[in-house]
Every structure is written in structure tokens, then in C-alpha cells.
Amino acid sequence: MWERVLDWIWDLHGMNCREAVRLSSQALERRLTARERFTLICHYGLCRWCRAYARQIRAMRRWMRTLRERAPGPRLAKERAARIKAALAAARKETPPPRDEGK
């Protein structure tokens, strides 16, 4: 049993920043295991750059959520599509038909 505990502690010490960044990103997509969370928290305790990275990706995720909530509804999109179609139709009427150069 002590051997497993010592292996686990050794794994905590062995985490580098690249692994911490990978786990921080995965934490947004899935629930980390208890061991992964603990090793990440231990790494954050020692590494200010990885703490800053984790704060930045959490802030970015909150910002993206607010953008998604403020996205225009389908009615606005239909209005924009109608304006674009009208502008294209007007542009087609203004341009002369292509001439056939072969005759």
C-alpha cells in the first residue's frame, strides 16, 4: 500500500506545465478524475503561469457563453437574408448580360 502512495506522490511531483495545460483544457470538456484534479491543484500551487492560464481559459469560456446568449435570433437572420437577396437582385438588374465573344 505504501508503495502505491509513494508512486502517487511521485506522480504529483512529476507533472510539468505542458501536462497541466492539457488537463486544464480537458477540465472544460469533461470531469477530471480525483487524482487529476488533485495533481492539477498541486501544480497550480507551485506555478503562477499555469494558474494564470487556467484563469484565462475560464474567463474566455464565460465570455463565449455570454456571446452565445446574446446571439441574434432567427428573425433577425431572416431579415438580413432578405436584404442581401434584394441587394443581389438589384445588382443583377444593373449589370448588362454577358456578351458572347465567339460570334
N, C-alpha and C positions, 0 to 999 in steps of 0.2 A: 504494500500500500504506500509506504513512504517513497518508494521508487517512482510511483505514478505522480505523487505530489511534487517530488523534485523535478521530474520531467516537465510537469505543468509550469512550475516556476521558471524553469529554464526557457520554456517556450515564450513566457511573458517577456523575459529579458531579450530574447532574440528578435522581437518584432522591429522591423525597420519602417521608415517613413512611407516607402512605396506600398508596403502591406497595409499600413494604417490608412492611406488614401483609398486603397481598394476597398477595405472594409467600410470606410466612411461612405463611399459611394453606394456600396451594396446595401447599407443600412437604410437608404432611401427606398430601395426596391423590395427588400424582404426583411423579415425579422431575424436579427443575428442570434446565434446561439449564446448561451450564458458565458461560455468561455471566450467567444469572440468579443462580446461586449466588454467583459472584464479586461481582456488584453488591450482593447482599444482605449478604455478609460485609463488604464495604467500608462499607456503610451502618451495620451493627452496630458497626463500629469507631468510628463518629462519634456514634452516637445511643444513649444508655443506655436510653431509653424503649422503643425497638424491641427492644433486647436483652432487656429485662425482659418484654416482650410475648411474645417467642419462647420464653423460659424458661417462662412461664406456660402457653402452649398445649401445650408439650411435657409439662409436669407434668400438665396436665389429660388429655392423651391416655394417659399412663401410668396415671393414676387410673381412667379409664374402662376400660382393659384389665383392671385388677385387679377391677373390679366385674363385668365380663363373666365372668371366670374364677370368681368366687365366686357367680354367679347360681344360684338353686335349680334342681335338676334336674327333669325331668318328673314324677317320682314325687311329689315334694312338691307340685307344682302340682295333681296329681290328687287328693291328699288334701285340699287346700284347696277344690277344686271340690266334692268330696263333702260337706264340712262346710257349704259355702254352700247347696247343694241341700237338705240336711237342714234347715237353718235356715229356708229359704224354705217348705218343705213344712209345717213346724211352724207357721209364721206363717199359712199359708193355712188350716190347721185351726182356729186360734184366732179368726179373723175370720169373722163371720157373712156369709152370702151377701148380695149387694146386693138391696134391696127394690125392687120395681117400683112407682114412684110413680104411674104412669099409670092404674092400675086402681082 
